[in-house]
Amino acid sequence: MSQDVLKARIMTVMRNLPPMPQVTQKLLAVIRDEDSSANDVTKVLSSDQALAGKVLKLVNSSFYGVPQEIKTISRAVVMLGFTGVRNLALGFGSVEALGKMTKDLDMKGFWNHAMANAVAAQSLAPYMNRRTDPEEAFIAGLMHDIGAYVLASAVPDTYKDIMGRVNENQLQLENEATGFTHVQVGQGLIQFWGLPESFANAARYHHDFSVLNDEDQALTALVALADVLACINCGGFETPASEEDLGKLISVTGITNEQIKSTLLEMDQKMEDMSSFMSISGVSSQKDLTCGAVAKKVSCVVSTEVARREWVQTLLQYFGHELFPMDTYFNQGPGCGNVELVLLDPQCLTAQQLDRLLKYLSTQSAQVAILHDQGSVMADAVKSFPTLKFVFSRQDLAEVLAAQTV
């Protein structure tokens, strides 16, 4: 099928995009009105029993952790505030609107990635060096790849092939195949819904690091960093960022490795807490969106650069691995025979150091994998080992472990 035909199909879908539910539109209008009161918002929200029920259910869930049950919409509005109500309505409304589109593809991976980005963005927001509302961050994260859903609906056969090529440049694949990218389409959909420009920018530019230093793009920078954590959480829908890109995002947001670590450790529980949100919106719960457990190992990271070693150890700890000290391992200290996986970072090793390490490792039973980002030079001596990128996902690690046990 020619690109012109595919482009025409996408344009047809874009011209017939589903609107936000009417009650969501009314809520947005009321909340934008500076003269509106909490009573006005309560009246609109109460006019739709289904949405009101969803809001009450979510407010009383473990995600919000309220000390006493909230039984009325008026009380929920007071607790959440106008911004909180708006963002809940946007979350429910966007999922409901997309649910009306024709779907020939299994989009569980899409929703898993969207939810991971949303909870990561919300958790990271308080750490930002530029003020960013956590609830807005959640919705921006939920919507950041919404254009992919539209493309999957418009040209499912073509997009199925693109979704299966996760180790390639997704934007390039989309543009070559269809003439559009999911970031362009996502921006168009969010603008069509009349949502804040900051949400449209986050959808459009979360892969474009050239705009992230712009003071008006704080939400975009946050969503871009949350995207990295979402890829780490499971992978499979998008490819994790490179080490260079991660460095740029950390620099522009002011978020530290320790803050990223604490966010990663919170993500699984928060995604589980949000399963009620997903199920009542007609989308599979988090329990149905798992990407498989990573086999737990006693692992040792071999890198002479402290920052790189600490980053990789953070990911391994997040995936449940027990860490073993590098120096103790190579000095054959107590417990070194329990090490099952060695992640070797040859980028910071001399040829002589690498040669000695490989000779030692050849006498050990531990599995060995190499940290290697695409584009960096790999020594011939380690080319036979499986590789992991510096920013690797749960799925990436599981695949390496599975390959070595065959």
TIZABA-867008 format. One line per field, with one value per residue (C-alpha): residue number from 1; residue in three letters; x negated, z, y negated. Coordinates in steps of 0.1 Angstrom, whole numbers, plus 5000, padded with zeros to 4 digits. Layout:
BEGIN
k = c(NUM;...);
r = c(ala;...);
east = c(X;...);
up = c(Z;...);
north = c(Y;...);
END
This chain:
BEGIN
k = c(1;2;3;4;5;6;7;8;9;10;11;12;13;14;15;16;17;18;19;20;21;22;23;24;25;26;27;28;29;30;31;32;33;34;35;36;37;38;39;40;41;42;43;44;45;46;47;48;49;50;51;52;53;54;55;56;57;58;59;60;61;62;63;64;65;66;67;68;69;70;71;72;73;74;75;76;77;78;79;80;81;82;83;84;85;86;87;88;89;90;91;92;93;94;95;96;97;98;99;100;101;102;103;104;105;106;107;108;109;110;111;112;113;114;115;116;117;118;119;120;121;122;123;124;125;126;127;128;129;130;131;132;133;134;135;136;137;138;139;140;141;142;143;144;145;146;147;148;149;150;151;152;153;154;155;156;157;158;159;160;161;162;163;164;165;166;167;168;169;170;171;172;173;174;175;176;177;178;179;180;181;182;183;184;185;186;187;188;189;190;191;192;193;194;195;196;197;198;199;200;201;202;203;204;205;206;207;208;209;210;211;212;213;214;215;216;217;218;219;220;221;222;223;224;225;226;227;228;229;230;231;232;233;234;235;236;237;238;239;240;241;242;243;244;245;246;247;248;249;250;251;252;253;254;255;256;257;258;259;260;261;262;263;264;265;266;267;268;269;270;271;272;273;274;275;276;277;278;279;280;281;282;283;284;285;286;287;288;289;290;291;292;293;294;295;296;297;298;299;300;301;302;303;304;305;306;307;308;309;310;311;312;313;314;315;316;317;318;319;320;321;322;323;324;325;326;327;328;329;330;331;332;333;334;335;336;337;338;339;340;341;342;343;344;345;346;347;348;349;350;351;352;353;354;355;356;357;358;359;360;361;362;363;364;365;366;367;368;369;370;371;372;373;374;375;376;377;378;379;380;381;382;383;384;385;386;387;388;389;390;391;392;393;394;395;396;397;398;399;400;401;402;403;404;405;406);
r = c(met;ser;gln;asp;val;leu;lys;ala;arg;ile;met;thr;val;met;arg;asn;leu;pro;pro;met;pro;gln;val;thr;gln;lys;leu;leu;ala;val;ile;arg;asp;glu;asp;ser;ser;ala;asn;asp;val;thr;lys;val;leu;ser;ser;asp;gln;ala;leu;ala;gly;lys;val;leu;lys;leu;val;asn;ser;ser;phe;tyr;gly;val;pro;gln;glu;ile;lys;thr;ile;ser;arg;ala;val;val;met;leu;gly;phe;thr;gly;val;arg;asn;leu;ala;leu;gly;phe;gly;ser;val;glu;ala;leu;gly;lys;met;thr;lys;asp;leu;asp;met;lys;gly;phe;trp;asn;his;ala;met;ala;asn;ala;val;ala;ala;gln;ser;leu;ala;pro;tyr;met;asn;arg;arg;thr;asp;pro;glu;glu;ala;phe;ile;ala;gly;leu;met;his;asp;ile;gly;ala;tyr;val;leu;ala;ser;ala;val;pro;asp;thr;tyr;lys;asp;ile;met;gly;arg;val;asn;glu;asn;gln;leu;gln;leu;glu;asn;glu;ala;thr;gly;phe;thr;his;val;gln;val;gly;gln;gly;leu;ile;gln;phe;trp;gly;leu;pro;glu;ser;phe;ala;asn;ala;ala;arg;tyr;his;his;asp;phe;ser;val;leu;asn;asp;glu;asp;gln;ala;leu;thr;ala;leu;val;ala;leu;ala;asp;val;leu;ala;cys;ile;asn;cys;gly;gly;phe;glu;thr;pro;ala;ser;glu;glu;asp;leu;gly;lys;leu;ile;ser;val;thr;gly;ile;thr;asn;glu;gln;ile;lys;ser;thr;leu;leu;glu;met;asp;gln;lys;met;glu;asp;met;ser;ser;phe;met;ser;ile;ser;gly;val;ser;ser;gln;lys;asp;leu;thr;cys;gly;ala;val;ala;lys;lys;val;ser;cys;val;val;ser;thr;glu;val;ala;arg;arg;glu;trp;val;gln;thr;leu;leu;gln;tyr;phe;gly;his;glu;leu;phe;pro;met;asp;thr;tyr;phe;asn;gln;gly;pro;gly;cys;gly;asn;val;glu;leu;val;leu;leu;asp;pro;gln;cys;leu;thr;ala;gln;gln;leu;asp;arg;leu;leu;lys;tyr;leu;ser;thr;gln;ser;ala;gln;val;ala;ile;leu;his;asp;gln;gly;ser;val;met;ala;asp;ala;val;lys;ser;phe;pro;thr;leu;lys;phe;val;phe;ser;arg;gln;asp;leu;ala;glu;val;leu;ala;ala;gln;thr;val);
east = c(5000;4985;4977;5003;5031;5019;5017;5052;5065;5048;5063;5097;5093;5080;5110;5133;5116;5139;5146;5141;5173;5198;5195;5157;5162;5186;5163;5134;5155;5167;5132;5118;5144;5128;5162;5170;5174;5169;5207;5207;5181;5200;5232;5216;5198;5229;5249;5230;5235;5210;5182;5192;5190;5156;5142;5155;5141;5107;5106;5113;5087;5052;5038;5050;5049;5076;5080;5119;5142;5154;5191;5202;5191;5190;5165;5144;5143;5131;5104;5092;5095;5104;5071;5075;5111;5101;5072;5093;5120;5093;5079;5113;5124;5094;5095;5133;5128;5101;5122;5147;5120;5117;5090;5076;5044;5038;5028;5020;4984;4994;5015;4989;4963;4987;4996;4959;4950;4980;4970;4933;4941;4963;4937;4908;4927;4919;4882;4882;4861;4890;4924;4946;4980;4979;5015;5009;4977;4998;5022;4994;4977;5009;5014;4978;4980;5017;5009;4996;5031;5046;5021;5027;5064;5060;5034;5033;5014;4986;4984;4982;4949;4937;4946;4926;4894;4887;4850;4852;4861;4898;4904;4883;4902;4936;4926;4912;4942;4971;4958;4968;4953;4971;4959;4974;5007;5008;5003;5031;5055;5048;5053;5085;5098;5090;5066;5038;5010;4985;5001;4999;4962;4954;4969;4951;4916;4909;4885;4870;4843;4834;4864;4860;4840;4869;4884;4919;4912;4908;4937;4922;4888;4905;4925;4894;4875;4906;4906;4871;4884;4914;4892;4871;4902;4911;4900;4915;4935;4906;4868;4850;4830;4792;4768;4762;4799;4804;4776;4793;4826;4811;4792;4822;4847;4823;4834;4808;4801;4813;4846;4849;4841;4869;4893;4885;4891;4925;4937;4949;4970;4985;4993;5010;5030;5041;5055;5089;5087;5078;5105;5133;5123;5126;5089;5072;5058;5021;5023;5030;5002;4972;4942;4929;4907;4870;4851;4835;4797;4768;4751;4719;4713;4678;4671;4643;4665;4686;4715;4720;4717;4742;4767;4765;4768;4799;4816;4805;4819;4851;4854;4849;4812;4789;4757;4722;4692;4669;4637;4648;4656;4623;4604;4623;4637;4664;4695;4679;4690;4726;4724;4746;4744;4716;4723;4690;4685;4656;4659;4640;4614;4580;4572;4548;4575;4601;4578;4571;4608;4618;4592;4606;4642;4634;4627;4660;4695;4713;4731;4715;4731;4716;4729;4728;4748;4753;4726;4699;4669;4668;4636;4632;4626;4661;4681;4692;4711;4747;4751;4773;4777;4767;4804;4820;4855;4869;4876;4841;4826;4850;4841;4803;4808;4830;4806;4777;4796;4806);
up = c(5000;4990;5015;4998;5005;5041;5045;5032;5057;5086;5074;5073;5109;5120;5104;5123;5157;5186;5208;5245;5263;5267;5305;5303;5279;5303;5332;5313;5304;5340;5354;5329;5341;5368;5384;5388;5423;5438;5437;5399;5394;5417;5397;5364;5378;5395;5362;5349;5373;5356;5358;5393;5404;5388;5405;5439;5434;5425;5452;5478;5464;5479;5452;5471;5506;5522;5559;5558;5530;5508;5500;5482;5450;5467;5493;5465;5447;5478;5484;5448;5439;5405;5389;5403;5391;5357;5354;5365;5340;5313;5321;5321;5291;5269;5276;5268;5236;5223;5232;5205;5178;5158;5172;5153;5174;5209;5226;5261;5256;5248;5279;5301;5288;5291;5327;5336;5322;5340;5375;5369;5358;5388;5412;5397;5395;5431;5424;5393;5393;5375;5392;5377;5390;5398;5386;5353;5350;5354;5326;5303;5308;5302;5269;5257;5230;5222;5186;5184;5193;5164;5139;5151;5146;5112;5096;5119;5096;5089;5125;5138;5119;5134;5169;5164;5156;5190;5187;5157;5155;5159;5146;5115;5108;5112;5089;5062;5063;5067;5063;5099;5133;5165;5181;5153;5154;5192;5192;5167;5188;5220;5202;5187;5222;5232;5260;5275;5251;5276;5271;5233;5236;5258;5232;5203;5217;5243;5219;5208;5233;5214;5230;5266;5278;5270;5303;5288;5282;5318;5315;5282;5299;5328;5305;5285;5316;5327;5293;5302;5334;5317;5292;5321;5339;5312;5277;5246;5234;5230;5232;5263;5258;5254;5281;5265;5263;5299;5309;5291;5308;5343;5336;5324;5350;5380;5391;5408;5405;5440;5431;5400;5422;5447;5418;5402;5435;5438;5403;5404;5435;5420;5388;5407;5427;5394;5382;5393;5371;5341;5346;5352;5320;5299;5298;5311;5346;5355;5364;5327;5315;5330;5308;5328;5359;5357;5372;5405;5406;5427;5404;5402;5382;5369;5362;5374;5369;5401;5386;5358;5383;5407;5378;5367;5403;5407;5378;5390;5425;5410;5392;5425;5421;5451;5445;5452;5456;5426;5447;5468;5438;5421;5453;5457;5490;5509;5489;5455;5443;5447;5419;5390;5367;5359;5340;5325;5315;5290;5281;5312;5311;5294;5271;5297;5325;5302;5293;5329;5338;5310;5320;5355;5344;5322;5354;5370;5365;5364;5333;5316;5297;5283;5288;5253;5237;5200;5183;5209;5200;5212;5218;5198;5230;5242;5210;5217;5249;5250;5254;5275;5268;5296;5301;5299;5306;5326;5293;5280;5311;5310;5274;5281;5311;5291;5262;5284;5300;5268);
north = c(5000;4966;4939;4916;4942;4946;4908;4904;4930;4912;4878;4894;4906;4872;4854;4878;4878;4885;4855;4854;4866;4838;4837;4834;4804;4788;4793;4777;4747;4742;4746;4721;4695;4675;4668;4705;4719;4753;4757;4751;4778;4802;4796;4805;4835;4848;4845;4876;4905;4927;4901;4891;4928;4932;4901;4912;4947;4934;4907;4935;4958;4964;4941;4910;4926;4904;4911;4913;4924;4896;4902;4871;4853;4820;4833;4848;4815;4797;4824;4825;4789;4776;4787;4822;4825;4812;4837;4867;4857;4854;4888;4905;4885;4892;4930;4930;4910;4933;4963;4952;4956;4988;5010;5040;5041;5052;5019;5033;5024;4988;4984;5000;4975;4946;4955;4960;4925;4909;4923;4915;4879;4874;4888;4868;4835;4823;4827;4805;4773;4756;4757;4784;4796;4833;4839;4821;4842;4873;4864;4852;4885;4905;4886;4882;4910;4907;4901;4937;4949;4929;4942;4978;4972;4957;4981;5011;5034;5009;4998;5034;5037;5005;5015;5048;5029;5014;5012;4988;4952;4951;4916;4923;4956;4938;4910;4933;4955;4930;4895;4888;4894;4901;4869;4848;4867;4865;4828;4824;4846;4827;4793;4807;4814;4779;4789;4768;4760;4775;4809;4805;4795;4825;4848;4831;4825;4853;4869;4835;4825;4793;4776;4788;4758;4735;4723;4729;4765;4777;4802;4815;4821;4839;4862;4869;4881;4900;4917;4931;4945;4959;4978;4991;5003;5027;5018;5033;5002;4978;4981;4966;4934;4934;4926;4892;4884;4894;4870;4842;4848;4850;4818;4798;4810;4809;4843;4865;4902;4907;4891;4913;4943;4935;4929;4962;4980;4963;4970;5006;5000;4968;4985;5013;4986;4971;5005;4994;4963;4984;5011;4987;4969;5001;5008;5039;5036;5035;5072;5079;5057;5074;5080;5110;5112;5109;5138;5127;5129;5121;5096;5077;5045;5041;5004;4981;4950;4946;4928;4954;4982;4967;4961;4997;5010;4988;5006;5040;5033;5021;5054;5073;5083;5086;5066;5080;5056;5054;5054;5083;5103;5099;5104;5137;5126;5145;5152;5145;5179;5169;5142;5153;5123;5099;5068;5056;5020;5021;4984;4973;5001;5002;5031;5046;5044;5059;5088;5096;5094;5117;5143;5142;5144;5174;5194;5184;5198;5164;5152;5122;5094;5062;5026;5011;4983;4983;4961;4967;4988;5024;5042;5074;5094;5089;5091;5127;5116;5104;5067;5044;5007;4983;4976;5010;5022;5050;5068;5062;5078;5107;5114;5114;5138;5161;5162;5172;5200;5217);
END
